[in-house]
């Protein structure tokens, strides 16, 4: 699939999910709150604070709650997502696969929650974001790693069906362009979701607009096989395990 076609598909799915996104974005909210907890421990500067891939403003709003005198600019490529943000907030419609807008420079803080894995060249892109910081500025990102979704992958192997989820990132690979003294903090977390069945599991992904895939759509027969063979919890529910990385880079 051509990059433009792929990008359009991602944007359309997020546009369609915008109106109900906040009701379904449980894991995104958990890690937005974690980012704010870490942010409270940092010696952050006044100046431009920007949230990239801000969506409906979940992380930006959490930051502004904690830092009441600080405004966070929101940048996203989904117009419908941006329209869900507070009317008083600064919003920029922008495709993050491109360089950041020329006005974005010398930032004190750049954050991004559950965004970087959707971009074409994430290693290069986060290095570019880092270069937009002022001296002493922080870049904070969170994203799912390649260790996510072991149950899904195991089930696909068992029924001899292609794994159709995203190929997530290797946190070590993503940070290789940074010097060791620029990596202020890095930690991976395990997060477990539980659903009555695989149909509701996949519906939860659609509800946040994250269903884009380059694989073929699963047939009814394949979905029934996945429901049958997906590892079950003792209460017959199905689990979905995530590994989420939070990384903080500081520009010296």
FIKOLRO-822633 format. One line per field, with one value per residue (C-alpha): residue number from 1; residue in three letters; chain; x, y, z. Coordinates in steps of 0.05 Angstrom, whole numbers. Example, Ala and Ser with C-alpha at 12.3 -4.5 7.8 and 13.67 -1.06 7.14 Angstrom:
REM residues 2
num	c(1,2)
residu	c(Ala,Ser)
chaine	c(A,A)
c1	c(246,273)
c2	c(-90,-21)
c3	c(156,143)
***
This chain:
REM residues 252
num	c(1,2,3,4,5,6,7,8,9,10,11,12,13,14,15,16,17,18,19,20,21,22,23,24,25,26,27,28,29,30,31,32,33,34,35,36,37,38,39,40,41,42,43,44,45,46,47,48,49,50,51,52,53,54,55,56,57,58,59,60,61,62,63,64,65,66,67,68,69,70,71,72,73,74,75,76,77,78,79,80,81,82,83,84,85,86,87,88,89,90,91,92,93,94,95,96,97,98,99,100,101,102,103,104,105,106,107,108,109,110,111,112,113,114,115,116,117,118,119,120,121,122,123,124,125,126,127,128,129,130,131,132,133,134,135,136,137,138,139,140,141,142,143,144,145,146,147,148,149,150,151,152,153,154,155,156,157,158,159,160,161,162,163,164,165,166,167,168,169,170,171,172,173,174,175,176,177,178,179,180,181,182,183,184,185,186,187,188,189,190,191,192,193,194,195,196,197,198,199,200,201,202,203,204,205,206,207,208,209,210,211,212,213,214,215,216,217,218,219,220,221,222,223,224,225,226,227,228,229,230,231,232,233,234,235,236,237,238,239,240,241,242,243,244,245,246,247,248,249,250,251,252)
residu	c(Unk,Unk,Unk,Unk,Unk,Unk,Unk,Unk,Unk,Unk,Unk,Unk,Unk,Unk,Unk,Unk,Unk,Unk,Unk,Unk,Unk,Unk,Unk,Unk,Unk,Unk,Unk,Unk,Unk,Unk,Unk,Unk,Unk,Unk,Unk,Unk,Unk,Unk,Unk,Unk,Unk,Unk,Unk,Unk,Unk,Unk,Unk,Unk,Unk,Unk,Unk,Unk,Unk,Unk,Unk,Unk,Unk,Unk,Unk,Unk,Unk,Unk,Unk,Unk,Unk,Unk,Unk,Unk,Unk,Unk,Unk,Unk,Unk,Unk,Unk,Unk,Unk,Unk,Unk,Unk,Unk,Unk,Unk,Unk,Unk,Unk,Unk,Unk,Unk,Unk,Unk,Unk,Unk,Unk,Unk,Unk,Unk,Unk,Unk,Unk,Unk,Unk,Unk,Unk,Unk,Unk,Unk,Unk,Unk,Unk,Unk,Unk,Unk,Unk,Unk,Unk,Unk,Unk,Unk,Unk,Unk,Unk,Unk,Unk,Unk,Unk,Unk,Unk,Unk,Unk,Unk,Unk,Unk,Unk,Unk,Unk,Unk,Unk,Unk,Unk,Unk,Unk,Unk,Unk,Unk,Unk,Unk,Unk,Unk,Unk,Unk,Unk,Unk,Unk,Unk,Unk,Unk,Unk,Unk,Unk,Unk,Unk,Unk,Unk,Unk,Unk,Unk,Unk,Unk,Unk,Unk,Unk,Unk,Unk,Unk,Unk,Unk,Unk,Unk,Unk,Unk,Unk,Unk,Unk,Unk,Unk,Unk,Unk,Unk,Unk,Unk,Unk,Unk,Unk,Unk,Unk,Unk,Unk,Unk,Unk,Unk,Unk,Unk,Unk,Unk,Unk,Unk,Unk,Unk,Unk,Unk,Unk,Unk,Unk,Unk,Unk,Unk,Unk,Unk,Unk,Unk,Unk,Unk,Unk,Unk,Unk,Unk,Unk,Unk,Unk,Unk,Unk,Unk,Unk,Unk,Unk,Unk,Unk,Unk,Unk,Unk,Unk,Unk,Unk,Unk,Unk,Unk,Unk,Unk,Unk,Unk,Unk)
chaine	c(A,A,A,A,A,A,A,A,A,A,A,A,A,A,A,A,A,A,A,A,A,A,A,A,A,A,A,A,A,A,A,A,A,A,A,A,A,A,A,A,A,A,A,A,A,A,A,A,A,A,A,A,A,A,A,A,A,A,A,A,A,A,A,A,A,A,A,A,A,A,A,A,A,A,A,A,A,A,A,A,A,A,A,A,A,A,A,A,A,A,A,A,A,A,A,A,A,A,A,A,A,A,A,A,A,A,A,A,A,A,A,A,A,A,A,A,A,A,A,A,A,A,A,A,A,A,A,A,A,A,A,A,A,A,A,A,A,A,A,A,A,A,A,A,A,A,A,A,A,A,A,A,A,A,A,A,A,A,A,A,A,A,A,A,A,A,A,A,A,A,A,A,A,A,A,A,A,A,A,A,A,A,A,A,A,A,A,A,A,A,A,A,A,A,A,A,A,A,A,A,A,A,A,A,A,A,A,A,A,A,A,A,A,A,A,A,A,A,A,A,A,A,A,A,A,A,A,A,A,A,A,A,A,A,A,A,A,A,A,A,A,A,A,A,A,A,A,A,A,A,A,A)
c1	c(0,28,46,-6,-61,-40,-39,-108,-135,-107,-136,-205,-208,-188,-237,-293,-275,-267,-336,-333,-257,-254,-305,-261,-189,-175,-102,-87,-114,-74,-9,-27,-34,33,66,38,65,135,128,115,184,221,252,210,218,166,158,125,94,68,31,41,-12,-56,-121,-179,-132,-130,-57,-56,-116,-85,-21,-61,-99,-34,2,-55,-14,15,-21,-6,-11,-43,-21,-56,-72,-145,-189,-247,-202,-177,-249,-260,-208,-226,-245,-195,-136,-85,-94,-53,-76,-13,13,70,102,125,174,141,111,165,137,154,224,260,205,210,169,144,100,68,23,5,24,95,79,31,86,129,199,191,265,281,218,230,301,273,225,283,320,262,275,313,372,344,279,246,215,167,137,96,81,66,128,136,124,50,-7,25,-44,-65,0,-3,-75,-58,-1,-47,-100,-49,-76,-38,-29,-64,-47,5,79,98,165,229,245,320,319,279,328,392,399,406,468,464,466,406,362,337,290,264,217,171,105,57,-17,-72,-141,-196,-258,-318,-297,-252,-309,-312,-236,-232,-291,-251,-195,-244,-275,-210,-196,-136,-160,-118,-81,-44,-70,-133,-197,-211,-268,-324,-293,-226,-258,-296,-231,-196,-252,-245,-169,-153,-124,-180,-178,-208,-274,-273,-256,-200,-138,-100,-30,7,78,82,146,154,217,241,297,331,367,432)
c2	c(0,68,114,167,115,86,156,171,106,122,193,169,118,170,221,170,155,227,239,180,174,197,145,88,111,75,56,123,158,114,132,205,206,170,222,278,244,242,313,337,310,347,416,441,511,563,572,533,467,424,358,321,273,305,275,301,334,279,288,363,372,329,371,437,411,400,462,512,571,534,527,466,473,413,386,330,309,293,354,319,300,372,397,357,400,459,518,562,517,530,476,462,414,381,314,293,252,320,365,405,473,527,564,504,516,527,489,477,413,366,307,252,196,136,170,154,83,110,149,127,136,142,141,198,236,236,259,317,332,331,382,430,435,491,474,441,422,354,306,255,199,137,82,7,-37,-99,-143,-122,-169,-238,-271,-245,-268,-337,-347,-329,-380,-433,-424,-411,-341,-277,-231,-168,-121,-65,-81,-40,-9,-34,16,3,14,78,109,90,160,191,197,162,228,253,194,220,162,99,46,-7,-23,-82,-65,-117,-109,-160,-170,-218,-243,-226,-189,-137,-135,-116,-67,-31,-19,8,53,93,93,46,-10,10,-49,-67,-139,-168,-162,-224,-270,-292,-361,-334,-292,-352,-392,-335,-334,-410,-412,-345,-359,-353,-327,-370,-333,-349,-277,-259,-218,-168,-152,-88,-68,8,48,116,152,221,256,319,367,389)
c3	c(0,-21,37,15,11,79,110,83,111,180,178,157,214,265,236,243,315,338,367,415,424,496,518,492,500,566,555,523,585,633,599,591,667,674,630,673,735,705,680,751,770,714,717,659,631,612,538,481,503,446,442,376,350,403,377,419,469,522,542,530,576,630,627,631,692,729,702,704,679,619,552,508,433,397,330,293,221,237,232,267,325,332,333,397,432,476,432,469,454,399,346,283,229,205,179,225,170,145,181,236,218,211,272,317,345,411,449,523,520,466,483,442,468,424,359,336,314,261,225,167,195,270,288,241,261,336,325,285,342,391,348,357,432,465,510,573,537,543,493,524,481,495,446,441,430,387,448,449,431,444,450,382,349,383,360,288,288,317,263,208,194,180,240,218,275,270,272,332,349,380,436,431,356,364,412,376,344,413,455,522,560,520,543,610,624,590,617,588,622,614,609,605,576,583,539,538,469,409,374,430,433,359,368,422,371,320,372,378,303,310,263,203,174,110,116,86,126,167,143,189,190,212,267,293,294,331,383,392,399,432,501,552,623,679,670,595,577,529,545,504,531,513,526,528,528,559,539,561,522,547,501,533)
***
